[in-house]
Amino acid sequence: MKLAVHSSIDQIDPGQWNALAGPAQPFLRHEFLAALEHSGCLGAGGGWLPCPITLSDADGLAGAVAAFVRDNSFGEFVFDFTWAEAYARYGRAYYPKLTVAVPFTPATGPRLLVRAGLAPEVVRARLIEALGEVAQARGCSSVHALFLTEADRAACAEAGWLLRRDCQFHWTNRGYGDFEAYLATFTAEKRKKARRERRRVEEAGIHFLTRFGNELEPALLETVYGFHRETFLRHGHEPYLTRAFFAEIARTLGDALMVKIAVHGGRAVAAAVFFWSAETLWGRYWGASGEYHSLHFETCYHQGIEFCIERGIGRFEPGTQGEHKVSRGFEPRLTWSAHQIRDEAFRTAIGEYLEREADWVDEYVGEVGTHVPYRKANA
């Protein structure tokens, strides 16, 4: 197989890339990654320099990795800032590093892409080897593969990479007929609280519209993006994603982009941005024009759960962090990353740290899992 290192996703045939990525996750599609580049979300200025790697044979693309050369760690959601500080204390450079991920997207999915019909273990092993070669050639201290599937995690472990675990909160569809059937699995106290949250939004006179990418006309898209941007500005910085990015994916991804819009008095007052496939709903961004009691929970969580129940979607991943999700039916789930640290001394120190961290994460997952709202027979 022929190895190639590219400087843009546009240098790779979209049809062949998407055949490798598969239909399960829109974030890996050529259209999503291309929109990040075209809209200025990626590039040297933002610290995400595209470096996609491909393997080809006589039949076209055999394997691929969406990789990026990084000079910071923002937008990864797997936090290694203390590792960079440790390097600096010893006069070493942690950056640049090589990251395998979907930028700004903490969603588990395949990272080592393999064409159907090939021996996946062989192709994954060659891609991992290629990542090490590229990292060395680019002067990178390390390689980091984020939010890994079980198959990719096993391949990285086989290659001797360090594994790291973290926790997110996911919702599982257990075949509920409707939202009330779902609430029937809660304890009485938690069920009462959820109904009260929903009732407060309804009594405020707020109703919801569902709009998919190809239904987002420019004025509505401007409103939704304005909510999104204002949320970031309240936390002191511009959003990672630009309006041009959302305009492009609304056109190129179509129905895979979905927005829930809260309407009050005939005007939009809040919105939550989702992506979805037949298997999973991902909650990504939220914003509102004012304070409305329980509106965040309704827009971001209850509306998403209803969408999953209506369409038979099995899993809802609402993003990172947020223990408040637990009382609304989201359960702790481990997420995984893998790390190749080239310096042996730092590799040993980081490995010891990850062992201690793993014990804490496992303890945390077990403790949080005792607070889910379900009756014991349904947990």
C-alpha positions as CSV (number, residue, x, y, z in Angstrom):
1,M,0.0,0.0,0.0
2,K,1.2,3.5,-0.9
3,L,1.4,6.0,1.9
4,A,0.5,9.7,1.3
5,V,0.5,12.6,3.6
6,H,-1.8,15.5,2.5
7,S,-2.1,19.1,3.5
8,S,-5.9,19.3,2.9
9,I,-8.9,17.0,2.9
10,D,-9.7,18.5,-0.5
11,Q,-6.7,16.6,-1.9
12,I,-8.6,13.3,-1.2
13,D,-11.5,12.0,-3.3
14,P,-14.7,12.6,-1.3
15,G,-16.4,9.4,-2.4
16,Q,-13.5,7.2,-1.5
17,W,-13.0,9.0,1.9
18,N,-16.7,8.7,2.8
19,A,-16.7,5.0,1.8
20,L,-14.1,4.5,4.5
21,A,-15.8,6.7,7.1
22,G,-19.1,5.0,6.7
23,P,-22.6,6.3,7.5
24,A,-22.6,6.0,11.3
25,Q,-21.1,9.4,12.1
26,P,-21.5,12.7,10.1
27,F,-18.3,14.2,11.8
28,L,-16.0,12.0,9.8
29,R,-17.6,12.8,6.4
30,H,-15.5,14.6,3.9
31,E,-18.1,17.4,3.8
32,F,-17.7,18.1,7.5
33,L,-14.0,18.2,7.5
34,A,-13.9,20.2,4.3
35,A,-16.3,22.8,5.8
36,L,-13.9,23.2,8.7
37,E,-11.1,24.0,6.3
38,H,-13.1,26.2,3.9
39,S,-14.6,28.3,6.7
40,G,-11.3,29.1,8.4
41,C,-11.9,27.0,11.5
42,L,-8.7,25.1,10.8
43,G,-5.3,26.2,9.8
44,A,-2.0,27.4,11.3
45,G,-3.7,30.4,12.9
46,G,-6.0,28.3,14.9
47,G,-3.5,25.6,15.8
48,W,-5.1,22.9,13.7
49,L,-2.9,22.2,10.6
50,P,-4.6,19.5,8.5
51,C,-2.4,16.5,7.8
52,P,-4.6,13.7,6.6
53,I,-2.8,10.4,6.0
54,T,-3.9,7.8,3.4
55,L,-3.0,4.3,2.3
56,S,-3.8,3.3,-1.3
57,D,-3.7,0.2,-3.3
58,A,-4.8,-0.8,-6.8
59,D,-8.5,-0.3,-5.9
60,G,-8.1,3.1,-4.3
61,L,-8.1,4.2,-0.7
62,A,-7.4,1.3,1.6
63,G,-7.1,3.3,4.9
64,A,-7.0,6.8,6.2
65,V,-6.6,9.0,9.3
66,A,-7.8,12.5,9.9
67,A,-4.7,13.9,11.6
68,F,-3.6,17.4,12.5
69,V,-0.3,19.0,13.5
70,R,-1.1,21.1,16.6
71,D,0.7,23.9,18.4
72,N,-1.8,24.0,21.3
73,S,-4.4,21.7,22.9
74,F,-7.6,23.8,22.7
75,G,-10.7,22.2,21.2
76,E,-9.6,18.6,21.9
77,F,-11.6,17.9,25.1
78,V,-8.9,15.5,26.3
79,F,-6.8,17.7,28.5
80,D,-3.0,17.5,28.4
81,F,-2.1,21.0,29.4
82,T,-0.2,19.7,32.5
83,W,1.9,17.5,30.2
84,A,2.9,20.5,28.2
85,E,3.8,22.3,31.4
86,A,5.9,19.4,32.5
87,Y,7.8,19.4,29.2
88,A,8.4,23.2,29.6
89,R,9.7,22.9,33.1
90,Y,12.4,20.6,31.8
91,G,13.2,22.8,28.8
92,R,11.6,20.5,26.3
93,A,9.0,21.3,23.6
94,Y,5.7,19.5,23.8
95,Y,4.4,21.3,20.7
96,P,4.1,20.5,17.9
97,K,2.2,17.3,18.5
98,L,0.2,15.2,16.1
99,T,-3.5,14.7,17.0
100,V,-6.0,12.2,15.4
101,A,-9.4,13.6,16.1
102,V,-12.4,15.5,14.7
103,P,-11.6,19.1,15.7
104,F,-13.9,20.6,18.4
105,T,-15.9,17.4,18.5
106,P,-15.8,15.1,21.6
107,A,-17.7,12.2,20.1
108,T,-16.4,8.7,20.0
109,G,-16.0,7.3,16.5
110,P,-13.6,5.4,14.2
111,R,-10.2,7.1,13.8
112,L,-8.3,4.4,11.9
113,L,-10.4,4.1,8.8
114,V,-10.2,0.9,6.8
115,R,-11.9,-0.1,3.5
116,A,-14.4,-3.0,3.9
117,G,-13.0,-6.3,2.8
118,L,-9.5,-5.7,3.9
119,A,-7.8,-7.2,7.0
120,P,-8.6,-4.4,9.5
121,E,-5.8,-5.4,11.9
122,V,-3.2,-5.1,9.2
123,V,-4.4,-1.8,7.9
124,R,-4.8,-0.3,11.3
125,A,-1.3,-1.4,12.3
126,R,0.2,0.3,9.2
127,L,-1.7,3.5,9.9
128,I,-0.4,3.6,13.4
129,E,3.1,3.0,12.1
130,A,2.6,5.8,9.6
131,L,1.5,8.2,12.3
132,G,4.7,7.6,14.1
133,E,6.7,8.2,10.9
134,V,4.8,11.5,10.3
135,A,5.3,12.7,13.9
136,Q,9.0,12.1,13.7
137,A,9.3,13.8,10.3
138,R,7.3,16.8,11.5
139,G,9.3,17.1,14.8
140,C,6.2,16.2,16.9
141,S,6.8,15.2,20.5
142,S,3.8,12.8,20.5
143,V,0.8,11.4,18.8
144,H,-2.7,11.5,20.4
145,A,-5.8,9.6,19.1
146,L,-9.0,10.9,20.8
147,F,-12.4,9.4,21.5
148,L,-11.6,5.9,20.2
149,T,-13.8,3.0,19.3
150,E,-13.0,-0.3,20.9
151,A,-11.3,-1.6,17.8
152,D,-9.0,1.4,17.4
153,R,-8.2,1.4,21.1
154,A,-7.2,-2.2,20.9
155,A,-5.0,-1.5,17.9
156,C,-3.2,1.4,19.7
157,A,-2.8,-0.7,22.8
158,E,-1.2,-3.5,20.7
159,A,1.2,-0.9,19.3
160,G,2.3,0.0,22.9
161,W,0.5,3.4,23.2
162,L,-0.7,4.6,26.5
163,L,-4.4,4.5,27.1
164,R,-6.4,7.1,28.9
165,R,-10.0,7.0,30.1
166,D,-12.5,9.7,30.9
167,C,-16.3,9.9,31.5
168,Q,-19.2,11.3,29.6
169,F,-22.9,11.0,30.2
170,H,-25.0,9.2,27.5
171,W,-28.7,8.3,27.2
172,T,-29.8,4.9,26.0
173,N,-33.1,4.2,24.2
174,R,-34.5,1.0,25.7
175,G,-37.4,0.8,23.3
176,Y,-39.6,3.5,24.9
177,G,-43.0,4.0,23.2
178,D,-43.1,7.7,24.1
179,F,-41.6,10.2,26.5
180,E,-44.1,9.3,29.2
181,A,-43.2,5.6,28.9
182,Y,-39.6,6.7,29.4
183,L,-40.5,8.7,32.5
184,A,-42.4,5.7,33.9
185,T,-39.0,4.1,34.5
186,F,-38.0,6.9,36.9
187,T,-38.4,6.9,40.6
188,A,-41.5,8.9,41.6
189,E,-39.4,11.9,42.9
190,K,-37.3,12.2,39.7
191,R,-40.3,11.7,37.5
192,K,-42.1,14.5,39.2
193,K,-39.1,16.8,38.8
194,A,-38.8,16.1,35.1
195,R,-42.5,16.7,34.5
196,R,-42.3,20.0,36.4
197,E,-39.3,21.2,34.3
198,R,-41.2,20.5,31.1
199,R,-44.4,22.1,32.4
200,R,-42.6,25.3,33.3
201,V,-41.4,25.7,29.7
202,E,-44.9,25.0,28.4
203,E,-46.6,27.4,30.8
204,A,-44.2,30.1,29.7
205,G,-45.8,29.8,26.3
206,I,-42.8,28.3,24.6
207,H,-43.1,25.7,21.8
208,F,-40.5,24.0,19.6
209,L,-39.7,23.7,15.9
210,T,-37.4,21.1,14.4
211,R,-35.4,22.2,11.4
212,F,-32.9,20.2,9.4
213,G,-29.9,21.6,7.5
214,N,-31.6,22.1,4.2
215,E,-34.5,23.9,6.0
216,L,-32.3,26.5,7.6
217,E,-32.8,29.6,5.4
218,P,-30.1,32.3,5.9
219,A,-32.1,34.5,8.3
220,L,-32.9,31.6,10.6
221,L,-29.3,30.3,10.4
222,E,-28.1,33.8,11.4
223,T,-30.4,33.7,14.4
224,V,-29.2,30.2,15.5
225,Y,-25.6,31.1,15.0
226,G,-26.1,34.3,17.0
227,F,-27.4,32.3,20.0
228,H,-24.4,30.0,19.7
229,R,-21.9,32.8,19.5
230,E,-23.4,34.7,22.4
231,T,-23.0,31.6,24.6
232,F,-19.2,31.5,23.9
233,L,-18.8,35.3,24.3
234,R,-20.3,35.0,27.8
235,H,-17.5,32.7,28.6
236,G,-14.9,35.1,27.3
237,H,-14.0,34.0,23.8
238,E,-15.2,33.6,20.3
239,P,-16.7,30.2,19.2
240,Y,-14.5,27.7,17.5
241,L,-16.9,27.4,14.6
242,T,-17.8,30.2,12.2
243,R,-21.1,31.1,10.7
244,A,-19.6,30.2,7.3
245,F,-19.0,26.7,8.6
246,F,-22.6,26.2,9.6
247,A,-23.8,27.6,6.3
248,E,-21.7,25.1,4.4
249,I,-22.7,22.0,6.4
250,A,-26.4,23.1,6.2
251,R,-25.9,22.8,2.5
252,T,-23.6,19.7,2.2
253,L,-24.7,17.6,5.2
254,G,-28.5,18.3,4.9
255,D,-30.6,16.3,7.3
256,A,-27.6,15.1,9.3
257,L,-27.7,18.6,10.9
258,M,-30.8,19.2,13.1
259,V,-31.7,22.2,15.1
260,K,-34.4,22.5,17.9
261,I,-35.7,26.0,18.0
262,A,-37.6,27.4,21.0
263,V,-40.3,29.9,20.0
264,H,-41.9,32.5,22.3
265,G,-44.4,35.1,21.2
266,G,-43.7,34.3,17.5
267,R,-39.9,34.7,17.7
268,A,-37.0,32.3,18.3
269,V,-35.6,32.7,21.8
270,A,-33.2,29.7,22.0
271,A,-31.8,26.9,19.9
272,A,-29.8,23.7,20.3
273,V,-27.7,22.3,17.5
274,F,-27.6,18.5,17.0
275,F,-26.1,16.0,14.5
276,W,-27.6,12.6,14.1
277,S,-27.4,9.3,12.3
278,A,-29.7,6.2,12.4
279,E,-27.8,5.1,15.5
280,T,-26.9,8.2,17.5
281,L,-27.9,11.7,18.3
282,W,-25.2,14.2,19.3
283,G,-26.0,17.4,21.1
284,R,-23.4,20.0,20.3
285,Y,-24.3,23.7,20.8
286,W,-26.9,25.8,22.6
287,G,-27.8,29.4,23.1
288,A,-30.6,31.6,24.2
289,S,-31.6,35.3,24.0
290,G,-32.7,35.5,27.6
291,E,-33.3,33.6,30.9
292,Y,-36.2,31.2,30.9
293,H,-36.8,28.7,33.7
294,S,-35.7,25.1,32.7
295,L,-35.4,26.1,29.0
296,H,-31.8,24.8,28.8
297,F,-32.8,21.3,30.1
298,E,-35.8,21.2,27.8
299,T,-34.1,22.3,24.6
300,C,-30.8,20.4,25.0
301,Y,-32.0,17.2,26.7
302,H,-35.7,16.5,26.8
303,Q,-36.2,17.5,23.2
304,G,-33.3,15.4,22.1
305,I,-34.6,12.4,24.0
306,E,-38.0,12.8,22.4
307,F,-36.4,13.0,19.0
308,C,-34.6,9.7,19.7
309,I,-37.7,8.0,20.9
310,E,-39.7,9.2,17.8
311,R,-37.1,7.9,15.4
312,G,-35.9,4.8,17.1
313,I,-32.4,6.2,17.7
314,G,-30.5,4.1,20.2
315,R,-28.1,6.5,21.8
316,F,-27.9,10.2,22.7
317,E,-24.5,11.8,23.4
318,P,-25.1,15.4,24.6
319,G,-21.4,16.4,24.9
320,T,-18.8,16.6,27.6
321,Q,-19.1,17.1,31.4
322,G,-22.4,18.0,33.2
323,E,-23.4,15.9,36.2
324,H,-26.8,17.7,36.0
325,K,-27.5,15.3,33.0
326,V,-27.6,12.3,35.3
327,S,-30.9,13.3,37.0
328,R,-32.4,13.5,33.5
329,G,-31.6,10.0,32.5
330,F,-28.0,10.2,31.2
331,E,-25.7,7.5,32.5
332,P,-21.9,7.6,32.9
333,R,-19.9,6.0,30.1
334,L,-16.2,5.7,29.6
335,T,-14.5,7.4,26.7
336,W,-10.9,6.5,25.5
337,S,-7.9,8.1,24.0
338,A,-4.4,6.7,23.2
339,H,-1.1,8.4,23.4
340,Q,2.3,7.7,21.8
341,I,4.9,9.6,23.8
342,R,8.3,9.6,22.0
343,D,10.5,10.6,24.9
344,E,11.0,7.5,27.1
345,A,11.3,9.4,30.4
346,F,8.2,11.4,29.8
347,R,6.4,8.3,28.6
348,T,7.1,6.6,31.9
349,A,6.0,9.5,34.0
350,I,2.8,10.1,32.0
351,G,2.0,6.3,32.1
352,E,2.3,6.4,35.9
353,Y,0.0,9.4,36.1
354,L,-2.6,7.7,33.8
355,E,-2.6,4.7,36.1
356,R,-3.5,6.9,39.1
357,E,-6.0,8.8,37.0
358,A,-7.7,5.6,35.8
359,D,-8.4,4.6,39.4
360,W,-10.1,7.9,40.1
361,V,-12.2,7.8,36.9
362,D,-13.4,4.3,37.6
363,E,-14.3,5.3,41.2
364,Y,-16.1,8.4,39.8
365,V,-18.1,6.4,37.3
366,G,-19.2,4.0,39.9
367,E,-20.2,6.7,42.3
368,V,-22.2,8.8,39.8
369,G,-23.9,5.7,38.5
370,T,-25.7,5.3,41.8
371,H,-27.5,8.6,41.2
372,V,-29.3,7.8,38.0
373,P,-33.1,8.5,38.2
374,Y,-34.3,5.0,37.2
375,R,-36.0,2.6,39.5
376,K,-33.7,-0.3,40.3
377,A,-35.5,-2.7,38.1
378,N,-34.9,-0.4,35.1
379,A,-31.3,0.7,35.9
